[in-house]
Amino acid sequence: MGCTPAQASAYLTSLLNKTLHIHISDGRMFAGQLKCTDNERNIILAMTQEYRQPSRKDIERAAAEHEASGKGGNVKVDMKKRFVGLVVVPGKYVEKIEVEG
């Protein structure tokens, strides 16, 4: 079921300044405040953090530390995080968008 252009515009307006989590095709995720979008689905976020999957070296290091500690179970490795500020996320790479809260 579709929506009218007015409904779509109202929904997007309701998301302004809310924190979005945008997952893109290369595995990264951006979390920032929605400032605007355009007809090509590009999204501008402010106060943005970029999250990346840990490198193979980080995973191997964590596994070695886990094994050396003698603990059982799975190894947990956090995503890499960095502050990137104001970003444009190209719409063609967006795979999933979540609204925080």
C-alpha positions, -999 to +999 in steps of 0.1 A: +000+000+000+015+034-010+012+068+004+006+102-011+034+127-016+020+148+012+021+118+036+057+110+026+068+146+031+051+147+065+068+115+075+102+127+064+096+160+082+088+141+114+123+125+112+142+158+110+168+161+138+161+125+150+190+101+152+190+076+124+212+045+120+220+040+083+235+008+071+253+009+038+264-018+013+301-019+023+292-030+059+295+004+076+268+020+097+263+058+103+245+071+133+236+108+132+209+134+132+189+137+100+192+171+084+179+166+049+175+143+019+170+147-018+153+131-048+183+108-053+178+095-017+211+110-006+209+116+032+227+143+051+235+136+088+250+158+114+269+149+146+276+115+130+295+085+142+308+059+117+309+023+127+330-003+109+335-040+112+367-049+131+397-059+110+409-095+107+439-085+128+416-072+156+396-104+155+427-126+157+441-105+186+409-107+205+407-145+199+443-149+211+436-129+243+404-148+249+422-181+245+451-170+268+426-160+295+412-195+296+376-184+293+352-205+273+325-194+250+324-169+221+348-140+215+332-106+213+349-079+192+333-044+191+329-025+159+354+003+152+339+038+158+349+073+148+333+107+148+329+121+113+306+151+119+285+162+089+282+135+062+264+128+030+254+092+026+247+084-011+213+069-014+224+042-039+244+026-011+217+026+016+205-008+026+186-002+058+176+028+079+165+026+116+152+054+138+168+055+172+144+052+202 
